Amino acid sequence: GRNSAVEQLANVLLSEDSNYVQDLLLRESARALDVTIRDAFLSPLEPLRNLPFPRLGPITLPLELAKASLELQAIDKSDHKKLENVRILTDALNKGRSKMSTDNSSGNTRSGSFDFPVGRIIGEASKRRLALTRIGVRFGGSLLSVQSERLRERAKKRGGESSTNNDVAERLAVRGADTLDMLTDAISSLDSNLAKRQ
């Protein structure tokens, strides 16, 4: 029963070849990681984004590029929702972990409690080294793809606004998205090459 269920779960999640469930988990994990990293690194820099500075042509171009880059990486409403979801998930996992350790340390073993078979999952994962390598490669591709989509979306939003800084931000976003797309294609090619090695 339970061992069979763990094995079936491992077969889907740790499949060497891509599948819908795995792709969905990789993509959503990439979105969560993207927004979490941007929030952690950019929150302290947020006040700099709104600082006015004189436009002096080539002299202030580095400042314009820095400001445009901060604008493109800024956390928006949908990002705040993703961050809240990450916090809810993290809290739930931490509460479950602390409850399990409290129950185990006090000697309470409830009948019918679900004891997650971590050792069994690790055993299944160790059997699938090539699959894990390919999943890691696909996760990298998902992360790049998520970032590229975000940059293109922000470039579209800025396309209708008229301002020198928005023009710089739009061009920076499009160039960045194009570069990320090339990297995503290279990663996809790497995954295909790994698949041929079998």
N, C-alpha and C positions, 0 to 999 in steps of 0.2 A: 504494500500500500504506500507507505510514506517514502520508502526508498525509491520506489517506482516514480512517485511524483517528483522527487528531487532530481532524478535522472531526466525526466521529461522536461523539467524546468531548465536544467543545465543544457539539454539538447537544443532548446530554443534560444536561450540567452547566450550560450557559448558556442553557437554554431559557427563553423568556419565561413560558411557562405552567408551572405546578408539575408535577412528576412524582415518582414514588416515590424514585428515586435522589437527586434534588436535595433533596427533603424530608428524607430520612434524613441526608444530609450536613449540611444546615442545622441539623437538630435536634441531632445529635451534636456539631457545632461549637458550638452554643449551650450545651449542657451543659458542654462542656470550658471554654468561656469563663467561664461562670457560676462554676464551682468554682475556676478559676484566679484570677479576680478576688477571690472571697471569701477564698481562701487568702492571697493577697498582702496584702489590706487588713486581714484580721481576725487573722492569726497573732500580730501584736504585741499585740493586745487580749485574747487568750485568758486571761491571768491575771486580768483584771478580771471575767470571767464567773463565777468561783468565789469572789469576795470576798463575805463576809457583810455585810449592813447591816441596821440596825434598821428595822422597818416603823413609820412614823409617819404613816400615812394620806396625806393630800394632800401633805404636805411631801416625802415620799420617792417620790412618783409618778414624777417624771422619772427617778429612778434605777431604779425598777422597769421603766419602759418601755425604758430603755437596756439593762438586763440582759436583758429579754425579747427585745429586738431582736438582741442578740449571740447568745442561745441559738438563735434561729430561723435565723441566718446561719452558725452553727457548722459546721465540717467534720466529717462523720460517717464511718463505715466505708466506705460506698459512694462517698463523695466522695474518700476517700483512694485508693481503687482507680482512680477516674477521673483523679486527679492523677498517679498512677503511669503510667497509660496515656499521658497527655499528655507526661510526661517521656520515656518510651520512644520515642514518635513524634518528639519534638523531637530526641532524641539520634540517632535513625536518620537524620533529615533533615540534621542537622549533619554527621554522619559521611559521608554521601553527598556533601554539598556540598564538604567539605574534601578528600575523595578525588578528586572531579572537578577541583577547582582544583589539587591536587598533580599529577594526571596531565597536566592542560593545561600547567602551568608547566614540567614536566620534559620536555615534548614527547612523552610517551607517548600513543600513540593505539592502543588495543587494538582489534583487529578484533572486530566483533560487540558492542562496548560500546554501551550505550544512551545516546544523547545526547538529553536531554529538550528538545524544541523550544519553549523559553520564548517566543521571538519570535513563533512561529506562534500560540501560545495567546493572546498579547497582541493579535495582529492579529485573531484571531477574536473576542476580547472587545470590541475597539474597534468592531466591526461591530454589536455587540449592546448599545448603550447603554441603551435602554429596558429590555431584558431584565435588565441588571445593576442598574438602578434597582429593578425589581420584585423581583429576588432579594434585594437589600439590605433592602427593605421586609419581605419574608417572613422574612429572618433576624432582623430586629428583633422580629417577631411570635413567632418561635420562641423567642427569648431570653426574652421576657416570659412566654410559655406555660410554659417550663421553670421559671422562677422561681415562677410561680403554683402549678404542680403540687407543687413542693418545699414551699411554704408550707402548702398544704392537707394534704400528707402529714404534716408536722410538727405541724400542728394536731390531726390525728387521733391521733397518738401521744401528745400531751399531754392529750387529752381524758379519758383514763382516770386520770391522775394528779391527786391533790388537793393543791393549793397555790395560794396567792394569785398567786404569780409565774407559775405555769403557766396560770392563768386569764387573766392579762394577756397572756401569750405566745400563747395560743390565740386570743383575740379579735383581737390584733394581726395574727396570721397570716391569719385569715379575712378581715379587712378589707383587708389588703394583697393577698391573692389575688383578692378581688372587684375591686379597683381595677386590678390587672394584667390581669384578664380583660376589663374594659371597654376598656383600652388595646389589648389584642390584637384585640378586635372592631373598634376604630377603624382599626387597621393593616390588617386584612383588608379593610375597606371601602375604604381608600386603594388597596390593590392592585387591587381590582375596578375602581375608578375609573380607575386607570392603564391597565388592560386595555381599557377602553372608549374611550380616547383614540386608538387606532390608526386 
